[in-house]
Amino acid sequence: MNDLLSRVAVLLTTRFGVPKEEFGADVTLADLDLDSLSLVEFGLVAEKEFGVQIGEDEISPKDTVEDLVRLIADKGVAA
């Protein structure tokens, strides 16, 4: 698992209560029970953790964890 994926995994498990056994790069955010409100909150947490802004229109429950990692990486955070 790359460093950025690991950091996202830690955030999702510790801050959003995602069980480690459910986590995977190809799992959708909806499968992890992250609704639109949770994703807005993730955007705020990502700003503190990664120094990037993620707008509520940039992620959806249909996105996978890998999509989320790619979005953060595309904003300049090293993987």
N, C-alpha and C positions, 0 to 999 in steps of 0.2 A: 504494500500500500504506500503510495507516495506521501510525502510530508503534508501537502495541502489536504489531501483526502483524510489523512489521520487527524489533522486539526479540525476539520469539519465533523468527523466522527465524534471527537471529544465534545465539541459544542452540542451536537444533536443528542448525545447520550446524557451529558451532565446538565445542560440547560433546558432541554426540551423533553427529557424523560424517555428517549427512544431506547428500547432494550438493545443491548449489543448484538444479541443473536438475530435481530431483525434487520440490522444494518448491512447494507451492501451497495456497491456503486451503481448497480442496475435497478435498485428499488426506487419506486416513485415516492415523492414526498407525501402523497395521499396514503400510500401503503404504510407509511410511518405515522399516520394519524396527524399530519401537519396540515391544518386548514389555512385558509387565506389569512386569518388573524395571526396565526403562528408564524407565517412567512413574513408578515410585516415586522413582527418582533425579531425574527431572524435577521432581517435587514438592519435593524438597529444594533443587534449584537455583532453582526459582521463589520459594521462601521468601527466599533470599538476594537474588535479582535484583529481585523485585517486592514483597517484603514481605508476601506472602500465603501461607497454608497451603493446600496442595492435598492432600487425603486420597487414599489409593490407591483408594478406592471412588468417587471423583468423576470419574475419567477411565479410559477403556479404549482398547485398540488400535482399536476400531471407530469412535471419535470422529475427527472431522476436525480439521485444524489450526484452522479457524474456530471449531469447538466449544471448543477449548482457549483460544483468544483470548477468546471470549465468557465462559468461566468465569472467567478472570483479570479481565476487565473487570467482571463481576458482583460480584467481591470488592472492588471499589473502585479498581482501577488505571485511570488515565485512558488512553483509547485514543489 
